[in-house]
Amino acid sequence: MDQYAWSESDFVGGHPFLNFLNTVADTDKSRDEDKIPDWRNVRAWASQSGLLSSMELEHFLANQKLDGIRELADLHHFREDAYQAVSNVIGIKPSRSNAMDSTRMRISSALTRGRFERSDYGFAWRANPKMRERWADALALSLNALLCSDDLRRVRQCARCTWFFIDRGRGVGRRWCDMRTCGNRAKIAAFRCN
């Protein structure tokens, strides 16, 4: 597969972990087209996502020999389990109990393998760049940070697709992941029905 051309519209989640859950092309709740089908696309996404600092990314990229087929499949599996778990946590739909358990175990394992280091805002858990699980660990630690933050109560799912975002607006709040995509499609559909 060719490398996906990442753009600003791919990063509307407001948090690196939500942007990871949104790495599927989706316009109708289908989650049918994977935007990170291979390591080249995972690395390209990571370089723009804000998941890792530039130094962390450099260390992750220096260990590409650790990135195998099994690790990529594990990353995809984690994404879908975490999608189910986040849906449950924010009250959209009950998830499979094994998705919640799997996500909880993933965070626990990442904390065990991780390192507690100084960050821009104090201290944070960081994934060990020399571990095979480093990509999934970095994402699990990002999810853990989201779950412990005030932003969790502002997480919403787009009314048109499966993408998540943090609604930082006042008033009624956002309904769409991005007005330029799902918002416009919804308005066009509503216009046609009238």
N, C-alpha and C positions, 0 to 999 in steps of 0.2 A: 504494500500500500504506500502511496505517496505520503509525504509528511503533510499533516493538517496545517493549514495557515491560521494560526491563532490570532484573534483580534480582540479589541476591547469588549465586544459583545459576548465573548466567551467567559468574561470575568465579572459578571454582574452580581455574584453572590454576596459580596461584601466581606467574605472570609475565605481564606485559602481552602479550608476543608469543604465548604459549601461549593466552591468552584470545582473541587475534585468530584463531588457527587454529580455536578453538572457536566461532566465530560462525556455526555451522550447527546447526539443530535435528536431533538425531540420537539415536536410541535403539537402533539395530541395525546399526551400521557402514555406514549408507547415505549420509551427508552430503548429504541431499536437500533441506533447506529453509534457504535463505539468510536470515540474520537482519540482514544489512546490504545489502539490495537497492538502496538509494538513499542519497544523501548525507545526508539527514536522519537516517537510522538510523546511518550511519557516525559522524556528529558526536555523536549521543547516546551511542553506545558509547564513543567517545573521551573524552567528558566524565567517564565513570565508570571507565575502564579503568586509569588510572594511567600510560598510555603517555606523556603529555605533562604538564609542569608547568602550573599554572593560567595562567602568563604565556605559555607556548608555545601553549597551546590558544587563548588570546585572539588571538594573532598569526595562528594558522592560520585561525580563524574570520573574521578581518578580511579575508581574501583568498579568500572563497568564490567569487568570479567565476572563479577558476582551476580550480574543480572541475567538470569536464565529464563527459560520457558515456564518453569514451575513458579518462579517468583512473580512473573507477569500474570499468570493465571490466579495466583494468590491475591495480587493487587486488585484484579477485577472482581474476585469473589468478595473481598473485603468491601469494595465500593458498593456492591449490591446489598450485602448484609447491613452496612452502615446506612444506606438509603432507607431500608426498612426500619432500622432502629431510630433514625432521626424522625421519620414519619410518625412513628409511635410516640416518641418523646414530645413532639409538638402537637400531638393530638389529631393528626390527619387520619390515620387508620392503624388498627392494631397490627403489629408485625408478627411474623413467625417467632415463636419463643426462641428457636435456635439462632435466629438473626440477632436478637438482643444478647443472648448468651455469648455468641461468637464475637460480637462487637466489644462486649465487656472484657472478654478474655484477651482480645487483641490489644486493648488499651493497657491492661494489666501486664501483658508480656512486653509491650513497648516500654513501659515504665521500668520494668526489671532490667531490660537491656540498655536503657537510655542513660544519659548523663545529665546531672543537674548543674547548669552553667549560668554564668552571668549573662544577662541580655540587656537590650536597650531599656527595658522597664523593670529591672531588678534581676530576677532569676527565672529560668524556664528549663523545662525538660527538652533535651535534644537527642535525636537518634544517633546511634553510633555509626559513622560512615563506613566502618569496616565489616559490618554485618550484612549478610544476604538479605535480611528483612528490613534494611534501612529505609527503603521507600515507604513501605507499609507502616513501619514504626513512626516515621516522621508524620505521616498522615494521622495515625492513631493518636499521637501526642497533640496534634493540632485539633483533632476532635475533642480530646480531653479538655484542652484549653477553652474551646467553645462551650462545652457543657458546663464549665465552671464560671462562665462569664455572664454579665448582664445581657449580652447580645442574644443569648438563647431565647429569652422571652419575646424577641423581635423577629425570630426566624419564621418565614412564611414560605408557602409553596405557590408558584405561579398558578393562576386560575386556568391557564391554557395548556401548560406543559408540566413536566415533573421537576423542573428546576427549582432550587431553593434560593432564597435571598434574605438578607437582613433588612427589615423595613425600619429605616431611621426617620421616616417622615412623621409629621403630625397629622391629626385629623383622622379621616377615614382610613388612610393607609394605602399602600401599593397593592395592586391586584396582579400585576404582571412582572415577570422577571426583567423585562426590558420593553419599554413602550415602542421602540423601533421595530421590534419583532413581534412578540405575542400580543402586545397592546394593539398595534395596527391591524394584525390579523383578526383579532376579536372585533374591532370596530368595523372592519370590512364585512365580516360575517353578519354582524348585527344589522348593518345597512342593507344587506341583501335580503334579510328576513322581513324588513319593513316594506 
